[in-house]
Amino acid sequence: MAEAGVAHSELPNLVSIICDHFKDIPIFRSLAHYDSVIFSIISICAISLLTIFASRQLKMIPGRLQSAFEMIAGGLDAFVCGILGPKGRRFTPFIGTLFVYILFMNLISLVPFMKAPTSSWSVTLALAICVFIYLQYTGFKELGFFGFIDHLLGNPRGVLAASVVIPILMFFLHTIAELIRPISLSLRLRSNIWGDDMLLTILAGFGLKGIPLLLFNTLLALLAAVVQACVFCLLTTIYFALVLTHENEKKEVGHGV
C-alpha cells in the first residue's frame, strides 16, 4: 500500500495517473492505495515471461538470453553454496528467487511512470516474513523441537547448563533477535529504495538544470538497486547458516556421545 504522508511527493506513476483520471469511479479511488501491490504483480509477470522465453527452447549452445539466465543461476548457486556449503544448494531456489524478484522490483522505478514496490514497507515486510517463516521451519526441521529450544537457550553446556538465569536470559535475547530480524530486514531494504526514489523525485523537480545530477544519481540508484538485493539475500543466507551451524554442532555432540 502507498505510504501515508509521502504519496504527494512521489513522481506520478501509471497507476496514480489512471486513478486520478478516473477518480470519480469508486474502484479507482481504492485502487490508488494498492499501487505497490500492482507493480509487484507486474514484476512477477515480467520475470515469468522472461523465464518462459529463456527456457522455451533450451540449446546446447545457448543464445544470449539463455546464457544470461544460466550465468545468473550459476552465480546465485555459487554465492549460496559458498556460504552454506554443498548442503545449502537446496536453499538456492528460494534465495535466488528472492534476489531476482527484489532486484527487478528495485529497478522498475527507473522505467518512466513505474514505481519500485520495494519503496513500500508492506511489500518488504511481506518478503521478510516469508524469510522468517521459512527460517523457523528450517530450524525445527533440522534441529528438532528440543534442538531448536536448545539453540534459543544458547546451547548451554557444562557450567552454563547448571545455571538457570543465563539460559533463560539467552532464550529471551534469542527470541527477541528472531522477532526483530524481519523488521530490520524489511526496513533496511524499504528505507534505502525509498530514499533513492525521493532523491530522484527532488532532482526531477529542478527541470533542465537538474538533468546532469539526475543522470548521475540514476546510475547510483541502479547500483543501489543491485547492492540492496544482494544485502537482503546475503543476510538471509547468513540466517540460514546460523541454523545449519547449530545442526552440525548437534551432530558432533551426538557422535561424541
C-alpha positions in Angstrom: 0.0 0.0 0.0 1.1 3.6 -0.5 2.9 5.1 2.4 0.7 7.7 4.2 2.0 11.2 4.0 4.5 10.7 1.2 2.4 9.8 -1.7 2.1 13.5 -2.7 5.9 13.9 -3.0 6.4 10.9 -5.3 6.7 11.1 -9.1 3.4 10.2 -10.8 3.2 6.6 -11.9 1.0 4.7 -14.3 -1.4 3.6 -11.6 -1.7 7.0 -10.0 -2.3 8.7 -13.4 -5.0 6.3 -14.3 -6.7 6.5 -10.9 -6.5 10.3 -11.0 -8.1 10.4 -14.4 -11.0 8.1 -13.3 -11.2 9.4 -9.7 -15.0 9.7 -9.9 -15.2 5.9 -10.1 -15.0 4.4 -6.6 -13.0 1.4 -7.6 -10.2 3.6 -9.0 -10.1 5.6 -5.8 -9.5 2.4 -3.9 -7.0 1.1 -6.4 -4.7 4.1 -5.9 -3.8 2.7 -2.4 -2.5 -0.6 -3.9 -0.1 0.7 -6.5 2.9 -1.1 -4.8 1.0 -4.4 -5.0 0.1 -3.8 -8.7 3.7 -3.0 -9.6 4.9 -6.1 -7.7 2.5 -8.2 -9.7 3.8 -6.5 -12.9 7.3 -7.5 -11.8 6.2 -11.1 -11.3 4.6 -11.2 -14.8 7.7 -9.7 -16.4 10.0 -12.2 -14.7 7.8 -15.1 -15.6 7.7 -14.0 -19.3 11.5 -13.7 -19.4 11.9 -17.1 -17.8 9.5 -18.7 -20.3 11.3 -17.1 -23.3 14.7 -18.2 -21.9 13.7 -21.8 -21.2 11.3 -22.4 -24.1 13.9 -23.8 -26.4 17.0 -24.9 -24.5 20.1 -25.4 -26.6 23.5 -27.0 -26.0 24.9 -23.8 -27.4 22.7 -21.2 -25.6 21.6 -17.9 -27.0 22.1 -14.6 -25.2 19.0 -14.8 -23.1 19.6 -18.4 -22.1 23.3 -17.6 -21.4 22.3 -14.7 -19.2 19.9 -16.8 -17.1 22.4 -19.6 -16.8 25.1 -17.1 -15.6 22.6 -15.7 -13.0 21.6 -19.1 -11.8 25.2 -20.3 -11.6 26.3 -17.2 -9.8 23.5 -17.4 -7.3 24.2 -21.1 -6.6 27.9 -20.4 -6.1 27.0 -17.5 -3.8 24.7 -19.6 -1.6 26.9 -22.7 -1.6 30.0 -20.5 -0.8 28.3 -19.6 2.5 26.3 -22.6 3.4 28.4 -25.3 1.7 27.1 -28.1 -0.6 24.1 -28.8 1.6 23.0 -25.2 1.1 22.1 -25.9 -2.6 18.6 -26.8 -1.5 18.1 -23.1 -0.5 19.4 -21.7 -3.8 15.9 -21.7 -5.4 14.4 -19.7 -2.5 17.2 -17.2 -2.1 17.8 -17.0 -5.8 14.1 -16.2 -6.4 14.2 -13.5 -3.7 17.3 -11.9 -5.3 15.7 -11.8 -8.8 12.4 -10.6 -7.6 13.8 -7.9 -5.3 16.3 -6.7 -8.0 13.5 -6.4 -10.6 11.3 -4.5 -8.2 14.2 -2.2 -7.3 15.0 -1.5 -10.9 11.4 -1.0 -12.2 11.4 2.5 -10.7 14.0 3.6 -13.3 11.4 2.9 -16.0 9.3 6.1 -16.7 5.8 6.0 -15.0 6.8 3.0 -12.9 7.3 2.7 -9.1 9.5 0.5 -7.1 7.3 -1.8 -4.9 10.2 -2.2 -2.5 9.8 1.5 -1.6 6.7 0.4 0.4 7.2 -1.3 3.7 4.1 -3.5 3.2 6.0 -5.2 0.3 9.4 -5.5 2.0 7.8 -6.7 5.3 5.9 -9.4 3.4 9.2 -10.6 1.9 10.9 -10.6 5.3 8.1 -12.5 6.9 8.5 -15.2 4.2 12.1 -15.4 5.1 11.2 -15.6 8.9 8.7 -18.4 8.4 11.0 -20.5 6.2 13.9 -19.9 8.6 11.8 -21.1 11.6 10.6 -24.1 9.6 14.2 -25.0 8.7 15.2 -24.6 12.3 12.6 -27.0 13.6 13.2 -29.4 10.7 17.0 -29.6 11.0 17.3 -29.3 14.8 14.0 -30.8 16.0 11.8 -29.2 18.7 14.2 -29.7 21.6 17.2 -28.9 19.5 15.6 -25.6 18.4 14.8 -24.8 22.0 18.4 -25.6 22.9 19.5 -23.2 20.2 17.3 -20.5 21.6 18.8 -21.2 25.1 22.3 -20.6 23.7 23.3 -24.2 23.7 24.2 -24.3 27.4 26.9 -26.9 28.2 29.0 -27.6 31.3 28.7 -25.0 34.0 26.3 -22.9 31.9 23.9 -25.9 31.8 23.8 -25.9 35.6 22.8 -22.3 35.7 19.2 -21.2 35.3 19.5 -17.5 34.9 21.9 -17.5 31.9 19.9 -19.9 29.7 16.7 -18.1 30.4 18.4 -14.8 29.6 19.8 -16.2 26.3 16.3 -17.6 25.4 14.8 -14.2 25.9 17.6 -12.4 23.8 17.5 -15.0 21.0 13.7 -14.8 20.8 13.8 -11.0 20.6 16.5 -11.2 18.0 14.5 -13.7 15.9 11.4 -11.4 16.0 13.5 -8.3 15.2 15.1 -9.8 12.1 12.1 -9.4 9.8 11.6 -5.8 10.9 15.3 -4.8 10.4 15.5 -6.8 7.1 12.4 -5.1 5.7 13.1 -1.6 6.9 16.7 -1.7 5.6 15.5 -2.5 2.1 12.5 -0.2 2.1 14.4 2.8 3.5 17.2 2.6 1.0 15.0 2.2 -2.0 12.5 4.9 -0.8 15.4 7.3 -0.2 16.7 6.8 -3.7 13.3 7.4 -5.2 12.8 10.6 -3.2 16.2 11.9 -4.2 15.4 11.3 -7.9 12.0 12.9 -7.4 13.6 16.1 -5.9 16.2 16.2 -8.7 13.5 15.8 -11.4 11.8 18.9 -9.9 14.8 21.0 -10.8 13.9 20.8 -14.5 16.6 21.1 -17.2 19.2 22.3 -14.6 18.9 19.1 -12.7 19.4 16.7 -15.7 23.2 16.1 -15.0 22.6 15.4 -11.4 19.6 13.3 -12.3 21.6 11.1 -14.7 24.4 10.7 -12.2 22.0 9.7 -9.4 20.2 7.4 -11.7 23.4 5.5 -12.1 23.8 5.5 -8.3 20.2 4.2 -7.9 21.0 1.4 -10.4 24.0 0.4 -8.3 22.0 0.7 -5.1 19.2 -1.5 -6.5 21.7 -4.3 -7.1 23.5 -3.8 -3.7 20.3 -3.8 -1.7 19.1 -7.0 -3.4 22.5 -8.6 -2.6 22.4 -7.4 1.0 18.9 -8.7 1.6 19.9 -12.2 0.2 23.2 -12.1 2.0 21.6 -11.6 5.4 19.0 -14.3 4.6 21.8 -16.7 3.7 23.7 -15.9 6.9 20.5 -16.5 9.0 20.2 -20.0 7.4 24.0 -20.5 8.0 23.4 -19.9 11.7 20.8 -22.7 11.9 22.9 -25.1 9.8 25.9 -24.4 12.1 23.9 -25.5 15.1 22.8 -28.6 13.2 26.5 -29.5 12.6 27.3 -28.9 16.3 24.3 -31.1 17.3 25.7 -33.9 15.1 29.2 -33.6 16.5 27.9 -33.8 20.1 25.8 -36.9 19.1 28.9 -38.6 17.6 31.0 -37.7 20.6 28.5 -39.3 22.9 
